[in-house]
Amino acid sequence: MSDALARPAVPEGSAAPRPNAVVAVLAFAGIVVALMQTLVIPIVPELPKLLDAPASDTAWAVTATLLAAAVATPVVGRLGDMFGKRRMLLVSVVVLIVGSLICALSESLVPMIIGRAVQGLSSAVIPLGISIMRDELPTERLAGATALMSASLGVGGALGLPTAALIADHFDWHVLFWSSAGMGAVALVLVVLFVPESAVRSGGRFDVVGGIGMAAGLVSLLLAISKGADWGWTSGTTLGLFVGSVVVLLAWGFYELRTTAPLVDLRTTAKRQVLVTNLASIAIGFSMFAMSLVLPQLLQLPEQTGYGLGRSLLTAGLVMAPSGLVMMAFAPVSAAVSKAKGPKVTLMIGALIVAAGYGLNIVLMSEVWHLVLVSCVIGAGIGFTYGSMPALIMGAVDPSETAAANSLNTLMRSIGTSTASAIAGVVLSQMTISLGGIAVPSEKGFKTVMAIGAGAALLAFAVASFIPPRRPVAPAPAKPAAPEPSASTSSVS
């Protein structure tokens, strides 16, 4: 594994990268992209009035981002491996800025959905950043840096809610997107100034058929998951999308195994370490998002329910914010554990911490500080798990496939979060009480979602146990003392 994570030699004549600057800039870019994903949450209830459209249509402002991200992440990751990771990182940040500007100038539904979809196309920034770190950083800095970059997804999501709520409460809603465009512009300048382009490239031709097939299969699957509750889980549209996604993805897999330059090398993906890590990532993504769904609702429900805390959206965001800081703080701890015991152990520890956090939430949910504590415990677990996944993936794939492999792992987490949203939505819509004639989720419903989140974390723990153990590095054989080396020997050394 240590060999797989070794940094390639710096090409002769090129300047060595500044590790601290590279890490800081890439982590900032990752946080900016993660912030974009939570940007509209404070204004979702107001979108029908703001855009003069039905709520069922304005929901596409969220769904469009999800679908675009699912398509772009593996495709852009592969393009990064082929044509340059920094180049595709710059393209992704530019796309984020363009999407933000479209939303900032929107006054109606269609341009808003287009802008949100364009924003979603930037989601490959985090896996690209991890891959750049592998190529450019010294080996001793790599584990901590990739753990921080991976955790930036959770950090940005946790910090984005209070930031967006604060802006939405005090300014016109368009300021949310002007802010996103501004942060994107800062990230773009910093990447240009401080992030070098890697010489590690696979080259070749892009698999257009594979890209179309994967996009069709993923869009069908995620559309069915995200809209199934609205359309009905047994409706012809939902079932047709599920069946269609299975058929398309099977055909896509058959094609990918037989093409010479596939979009996704399924043989590499089927390696035990990569496959099991990706399966565990789905469960961890599910667990992380369950917290994001439950805690804000508990905080905002009226106190008359007997379990709601009657707080504002801004307060709910501030309660969630410390979890992002905890994720960031635990990134170096995750790296240290991975170095000592291996990333498999780190992943399993993190899954247990997440499960413990949900168990704690089941018995502690009546005070604001209870939920702060719970979010921090779960955040610590997420910090461990997200920090270990890049190490597991990069320890099993060739450097020329790093961006594509990390992008696929990011996609697996996204599938987990989408599934969590769908399942939690079903549970909370079915387990309700009446408050003033309005159905609201019951306390039992919230506890059921927490129990499901804990179960998903324990499932991740069980799945991770099948990851191959870290192979010990055999010590180099001792060499007898030798006389002063000859000139020819010295030149070879």
N, C-alpha and C positions, 0 to 999 in steps of 0.2 A: 504493500500500500504506500509506503513511503516513496517508492520509485514512481508510482503513478502520480503522486502529488508534486514531484520535483519541478522546479521552475525551469523552463527552457533557457538555453544560453542566450545572452543578450547579443544581438547581431553586432558584428564589428563596426565601429564608427557611430553607433547610436548611443544617445545619452541614457544613463541608467535612470529609471523612474524614481521619484521621491515617494517612498512607501506611505508616509503619513499623509501626504497630499492626495495620493491616489485613493487611499482608503476613505478619507474624509469626503472627497468629492463624489465617489461612487455611492457611499452610504447616503449622502444628501440627495443624490438623484433618485435613489430607491425610495426614500421617505417622501419626496415630492410626488412620485407616481402613486404611492400608497395613499397619500392624502387625497389625490384625485378621486379615488374609489369611494371615499366617504363624504365627498364634498356636497352631494345633493341631499344627504339624509335629513338635515334640518328643514329643508324646504319641500320635501316630498308631499306632506299633507297640503301644502299651499299651491302645489304646481297646477292643479285643475283651475284655480282662480287666476294664477299668474299667467298661464298659457291659454286660458279660455278653451279648455278641452276636458273630456271626461277623465275620471281617475284611472279607468282601465287603459286609456291611451297614454296618459302621462307616466304610467308605470314603466313604459318603454325607455324612459330616460335612464333607468337603472338597468333594465334587461339588455339594452343595446350595448352598454359598456361591457357587460359580462360576456355576451356572444362575441364581440369584436376581440376581446382579450383572449378568449379561448382559441380563436383562429390565429391571431397574430403571434402569440407566445411561442409555439413550436416552430412556426414558419420563420419568424425573425431570428430565432435562435440558430436555426440551420443556416440561414443566410449569413449570420455572424461567423459561424465556423468556416464558411466558404470564402467570404469576401472581406472579412475584417470585423472584429467584434466592436472596436471603437467606432468604426464607420456606422454600423447598424445602431449602436447606442446613440450616436448623434442624430440619426434619422428618427429614432424613437422619441427623443426629447423634442425634436422639431415638430413631430406629429402631435405630441402632447400640447405644445404651445398653440398650434393651429386649431386643434379641437377646442381648447379653452377659449380662444378668440371667437370661434363660431358661436359657442354658448354665451359668451359675454355680450355678443351683438344680437342675440336671439330675442324675439318678442312673441314667437308662436311655437307650436309643437314640433313641426317638421325640422326646422334648423336646430332646435334643441336636441332632438334625437340624433341627427346627423353629427352634431358636435360631440355628443357623449360617445357615439360609436367611434369617432376619430380619436377621442381621448383613450378609449379602450385599446386602440392599436399600439399604445406605448407601453403596454404591460410587460414586455420582454426586457425592460431596463434592468430588473433585479437579476435574472439569470445571466444576462450579458455581463453585468458588473462582476458577478461571482467568477465568471469565466476569464474576464480580464485580470482579476486578481490572481488566478492560478498561473496565468502566463507571465505576469509582471512582478509579482512580489517575491521577496526572499522566502525560502521554505519555512523559516522559523516564524514568519509573520502571517503565513497563509491561513492557518486554522482560525485564529482570532478574527482576522479580517473577513473571511467568508461567513463566519458565524454572525458577525455584526451586519453584514450585507443581507444575509438571509432574514435576520430578525427585523430589518428595516420595514418589511412588509407589515408586520404587526405593529411596529412602532408608529409608522405613519397612520395606520388605521386608528390606533388608540388616541393619538394626538389630533387627528383630523376632526373628530366629532366635536370636541369643545371649541376648537378654532373656528370651524364652520358655523357652529351655533352662535358664537360670539359675533361673527361678522353678520350673520343673518338677522340677529336681534337688533343691530345698531346701524346697518347700512342697507342700501338697495341690494337685492339678491344677485344682481349682475356682478357685484364686487367679488363674490365668491370665485367667479371664473376669471376676472381680471387678476385676482391674486394668484390663481393657479398659473395663468400665463406668465406673470412676473417671476414666480419661483422657477418655472420652467426655463425662462430666459437666463436667469442666474445660473441654473444647473448647466445649461448649454455652454455658456462662457467658461465656466470652471472646467468642464470636460475638455474643451478645446485647449485650455491653458495647461492642464496638469495631467491628463490621462494619455499615455502613449498608445500607439497602435501596435498590436502584437504581430509578430512574424509567423505565429502558428496559424496556418490556414489549411483547409482540406482541399480547396479548389473544386473543380468539377462543374457539372451542369445542375441547375436547380430542377428538382422533381416536380414539375407543374401538375401532372396528373395526381401524384401523391398529395400535393397541397390541396387541390380541389376536393379530393376524396376525404381527406381528414377534416377539412372545413365543413363539408356537408354532413359528415357523421357527427361531429362535435356539436354543431349548431342544432341539429335535430335532437340530440340527447339533452343538451342543456336547456333548449327551449321547452321541451316536454317537462323537465324537472322544475324549471322556474315558473312556468305558466300553467302547470297541471292543476293547481288549486283553483285558479280562475276559470279554466275551461272545463274542469271536471276530470278526475283521474281515470274515469271509465269512458270519457267521450271519445268519439272516433278520431278527433284531431290529436289528442294526447296519445292514445294507443298507437295511432298511425306513425307519429313521430318516434315513439320508442321502438317500434318494429323496424321502421325505416333506418334508424340509427344503427341498430344491430346489423341489418343487412349490409348497409353501406360500409360500416367499419370492418366487417368480415371480408368483404370484397377488397377493401383498401389494404387490409393486412395481407391478403393473398397476393395482391399486386406488389406490395412493398418487398415481400420475400423473394420476388422474382426479377426485380429491376436492379440494374447494376449500381445505381447511385440513388438510393432511397431517401425520402425526406426524413424518415425515422428508421434507423437500423434496428429492426425488430430482434435480430439475433443478439445485439448488444443489450437491448432492453430486456430480453429474456434471461440475461445472466442473473443468477440467483440474488446477488447483492443488489443489483439495480431493480429487479422486479419486486423483491420484498420491500425495499425502501419505498418504492412508489406506492405500493399497497398500503403501507403504514402511513404514508403522507396523506392519503385520502381520509383515513380515520382521524388523523391529527387535524387536518383542515376542518373536518366536521366538528371536532371538539372546540376548536378555537372560535368558530362562528356561532356555536350555540351560546357561548357567553355573551357575544355581542348582541344577540337577539333577546336574551332573557333580562339581563341586568338593566338596560335602559327602560324597558317596559315596567319592571318592578318599581323603579325609581319614579316614574312619571304617573303611574296609576293613582287615582285619588285615595286618600287615607280612609274614605268611607268603605272601601273594600275590606278593610281589616288587615291587609298585607301590603297594599301600595303605600308609597312614601310621599306622594304628592309633590314631587320636586319638578323643576323646570328642565327643559332639554339641555340647557347650558350646564346645570348642576349634574345631570346624568353624564354629560361629556367629561366634566371635571373628575367625576368618580372613576371613569374609565381611563383617564389620562395616565395615572401612575403605573398602570399595567404596561404601557408602552415604555416608560422609563425603566421598569424592572426588566423587561425583555432586553433592552440595551445593556443594562448593567450585568445581566447574566450571560451575555455573549462571550466575554473572556473566560468566565467560569466554565461554560460549555466547552470552549476550546481546550482549557486545561484538563478537564476530565477526559475529553477525547484523546488528548496526547498521552495521558497516563493509562487509560483503560480501553481506549478505542471508541469510535463514534457509535458503535452499536450499543454499548453500555450507556452512553450519554442519551441516546434516543429512548431507551427503555426507562431510564431514570426520569426523563422529562415527561413521558407518558404517565407514569405513576403520580408525579406531582400534579399534573392536570386532573387526573381522576380524583386525587385527594381534594383539590380545589372545589370540584363540583360536589363532592360529598360534604364538604364544609358548607357549601351554599345551601344544601338541603336543610341544614339545621340552623344556619345563621343567615337570615334574610329580613330581619325586622328593623334594622338600623342602617343608616348610611355607612357607618364605619364597617359594618359587617360586609357590605358589598365592595367597599374599597379593599378590605383584606382579601376577600375571595378573588377579586380581579387581579390583585398582585400575585397571589399564589398561582393562579392559572397562567398569568403572564410569565412567571418564572419558569413554569413547565414548558410553555411555548418557546421561551428563549433557549432552553436546552434542546428541544426537539428540532426547531428550525436551524439551530447552529450545527447540529450533527448531520443533517441531510445532505448538504453539499459535499461534506467530507466523504460520506458513504458513496455518493454518486461518482465523484471525481476519483475515488480510489478504485473504481472498477471500469472506467472508460478511458479511451485514448485521448490525449490532449486535443486532437483535432475534432473531437466530438463533444467537447465539454459544454459549449453553449447549447447545443441541441438537447443534450441529456439533462442539463439543469432546467431548461425550458419545459421539458416534458414533466419533470418533477414538480415544477411550479404549477403546471396545468393540473396535475393530480390533486394538489391542495385545493385548487379552485373548484374542481369537481366535488371535493368533500364539502367545501363551504356552501356550494349551491344545493347539494343534497340536504345539508343541515337546515338551510332556509326553508326548503320544501317540507321536510318532516316536522320541523318545529311549527311551521305555519299550520299544518294539518292538526297537530296535537292541541295547539292553543285555540284553534277555531272550534274544535270539538268539545273541549273541556272548558266550559264557560260558566259564569254566573250573571245574573241580571242586575244592573246598576242603573236605576232610573229608567228602566225599560230598554236599556242598551246592553247587549251581550259583551262582556269583557272576559279575558282569560282568567281562569280560576287559580287559586294558590296551588291546588293539586296539579293543574296543568303545567305551571312553571316547574314544580318539583319533578314532574315526569320528564320534561325536557332536560332538566339538570341530570337526572338519572341516565337518560339516553346519552348525554354528553360524557358522563363518567364511563358509561359502557363503551363508547367509541374510543376513549383514551385507553381503557383496558384492552380493547381489541387491538389497538396499535401496539401496545406492549407485547401482546401475545404474538402478533405478526412479526414484530421486530426480533423476537427470539429466534426466528428462523434465518436471520441474516448470518452468513458465515462468520465465525470468529476471526478476529484479527490474527494474521499469521505473524508469529514472532520473527524478528530479524536475527538471523544467525550471526554470531560474532565472527569477524574476519579472522582467519587463521594467523597465528603468531608467526612472524618472519624472523629468521636468525639475523643477528647483527651482521652487517656487511661492511666491507672496507669503503673508503671514499669512492663515490660513484665516478665513473668515467665521464668524459665530456659528452659522448654520444648518448649515454643514459640520461644525463641531465637535460639534454635538449629535448628528449622524448617526454620527460616529465613536465 
